């Protein structure tokens, strides 16, 4: 039986890579507020992409990540330039979730192409992919910098269609970010929402997606036996 899916396109941050692993590496230097600071950093990082897109004032994801970290550190009462530098460097070497390498291997064995479509800048994505040793498991890595606007703008999802030479119906898009999953569904992709934190569903007016707790179940969905 075939699902008709020819490629799996993955969001990077939060889906393949653990965005909180950067702070986790330096939790001792941050103190008891490390977890809260990491959440603040991530929330502001996303917020700034949406605000910049609406204002048509684009800056790449590295700059946005730094702006968000500045806010998170200030909110935590931290003023340590050396720590800031270490945290930014750590963001280039985020941990991949443990199931990621084997899932990509299983997809490849099933004849399913794999690619990343991410807000990340090319430098950031290249560093993360190499650090996690995923480069041989991915056919391509696409950055929104090619279109100059952040997700969930439809032009971002169109990038994967154009570059892979496939129709939306032939692509399964995976994201742990429900707003990203909703944007991909509105564009016309098959969508799998990786609900790692077991959040309640949102965007019912547009989101049509399979929901799984980790990527482990993905190969059976897109390449059933």
C-alpha positions in Angstrom: 0.0 0.0 0.0 1.3 3.5 -0.9 0.5 6.8 0.8 1.6 8.7 -2.3 4.2 10.6 -0.3 7.5 11.0 -2.0 9.3 13.4 0.4 9.2 14.3 4.0 10.0 17.9 4.8 10.9 18.8 8.4 10.9 21.9 10.4 14.2 22.1 12.2 14.0 23.8 15.6 11.8 21.9 18.0 11.2 19.2 15.5 14.6 17.7 14.7 16.6 19.8 17.2 15.9 20.4 20.8 15.9 24.2 21.2 16.3 24.0 24.9 19.5 22.0 24.8 21.6 25.3 24.4 20.5 26.6 27.8 20.7 23.1 29.4 24.4 23.0 28.7 24.9 26.2 30.7 22.2 25.8 33.3 24.7 25.9 36.1 25.9 29.3 35.1 22.4 30.6 34.8 21.0 29.2 38.0 17.6 28.1 39.1 15.8 30.3 36.5 17.5 28.5 33.5 14.4 26.6 32.4 12.2 29.7 32.5 14.9 31.7 30.6 15.0 29.1 27.9 11.3 29.2 27.4 11.4 33.0 27.3 14.2 32.9 24.7 12.2 30.6 22.5 8.9 32.5 22.8 10.6 35.8 21.9 12.5 34.2 19.1 9.3 33.2 17.4 7.4 36.4 18.3 10.1 38.5 16.7 9.9 36.5 13.4 6.2 37.1 13.2 6.5 40.8 14.0 9.3 41.4 11.5 7.3 39.6 8.8 4.2 41.7 9.4 6.3 44.9 9.5 8.3 43.8 6.4 11.5 44.5 8.4 13.4 41.2 7.8 16.5 40.2 9.7 18.0 36.7 9.6 17.3 34.1 12.2 20.7 34.5 13.8 20.0 38.2 14.5 16.5 37.4 15.7 17.9 34.7 18.0 20.3 37.2 19.5 17.6 39.8 20.1 15.5 37.2 21.8 18.3 36.1 24.0 19.0 39.7 25.0 15.4 40.0 26.2 15.5 36.6 28.0 18.7 37.4 29.8 17.6 40.9 30.8 14.3 39.4 32.2 16.4 36.9 34.2 18.6 39.7 35.6 21.6 38.4 33.7 24.2 40.8 32.2 27.1 38.6 31.2 28.5 39.1 27.7 30.6 35.9 27.9 27.6 33.8 28.9 25.6 35.3 26.0 28.4 34.3 23.6 28.5 30.8 24.9 24.7 30.5 24.6 24.7 31.7 21.0 27.5 29.3 20.2 25.5 26.5 21.8 22.6 27.3 19.5 24.8 26.3 16.5 25.2 22.8 18.1 21.7 21.9 19.3 21.1 18.3 20.3 19.0 16.3 17.8 16.2 14.4 19.4 17.3 10.8 20.0 15.0 9.2 17.4 15.9 11.5 14.5 18.9 9.6 12.9 17.1 6.3 12.9 13.9 7.8 11.5 15.7 9.5 8.7 17.5 6.2 7.9 14.2 4.4 7.8 12.7 6.9 5.5 15.7 6.7 3.2 15.4 2.9 3.1 11.8 3.2 2.2 12.6 5.5 -0.8 11.3 8.6 0.8 13.3 11.8 0.3 14.1 14.0 3.4 14.7 17.7 3.6 14.6 20.6 6.1 12.5 23.7 5.6 13.4 26.1 8.4 13.4 29.7 9.6 17.1 29.2 10.3 19.8 31.0 8.4 21.9 28.9 6.1 24.9 29.2 8.5 22.9 28.1 11.5 21.3 25.2 9.7 24.6 23.9 8.3 26.2 24.0 11.7 23.3 22.2 13.4 23.0 19.5 10.7 26.8 18.8 10.8 26.9 18.8 14.6 24.1 16.2 14.7 25.8 14.3 11.8 22.6 14.4 9.7 24.2 15.7 6.5 24.2 12.3 4.8 20.6 11.6 5.8 19.1 14.7 4.2 18.8 15.5 0.5 18.4 19.2 1.0 18.2 22.0 3.6 16.1 25.0 2.7 16.2 28.3 4.5 13.5 31.0 4.5 16.4 33.4 3.6 15.7 32.3 -0.1 12.4 34.2 0.1 13.1 36.7 2.9 10.1 36.1 5.1 9.3 33.8 7.9 6.8 31.0 8.3 3.9 30.7 8.1 4.0 32.8 4.9 2.9 30.5 2.0 5.9 31.6 0.0 8.1 29.6 2.5 6.2 26.3 1.9 6.2 27.0 -1.9 10.0 26.9 -1.7 10.0 23.2 -0.8 7.6 22.4 -3.7 9.7 24.3 -6.2 13.0 23.0 -5.1 11.9 19.4 -4.8 9.9 19.4 -8.0 6.9 17.8 -6.3 3.3 18.7 -5.8 2.1 19.6 -2.2 0.1 16.4 -2.2 3.4 14.4 -2.6 5.0 16.1 0.4 4.5 15.3 4.1 5.5 18.2 6.3 6.5 17.6 9.9 6.6 20.2 12.7 6.4 20.3 16.5 5.2 23.9 16.2 1.4 23.8 15.8 1.2 27.2 14.1 3.8 25.9 11.5 1.8 22.7 11.0 -1.3 24.9 10.5 0.5 27.0 7.9 1.7 23.9 6.1 -1.8 22.4 6.1 -3.3 25.7 4.7 -0.7 25.5 1.9 -1.8 22.0 1.0 0.8 19.6 2.4 0.0 16.4 4.2 1.0 17.4 7.7 2.2 15.4 10.8 2.2 17.4 14.0 4.8 16.2 16.4 3.1 17.1 19.7 6.1 16.5 22.0 4.7 18.5 24.9 1.2 17.1 24.6 -0.5 20.5 24.0 -4.2 20.8 23.3 -5.0 21.2 19.6 -5.3 24.6 18.0 -6.2 26.2 14.7 -9.1 23.8 14.1 -10.3 26.1 11.3 -7.3 25.1 9.1 -5.2 22.4 10.8 -5.7 18.9 9.3 -2.8 16.7 10.6 -1.8 13.4 12.0 -0.7 13.9 15.6 2.1 11.9 17.1 4.2 12.2 20.2 7.6 11.8 18.5 9.0 11.1 15.1 9.3 7.4 15.7 5.9 6.7 14.2 6.4 8.7 11.0 7.9 6.0 8.7 4.8 3.9 9.2 2.5 6.8 8.3 4.3 8.0 5.1 5.5 4.6 3.9 3.1 1.9 5.2 4.0 -1.7 4.5 
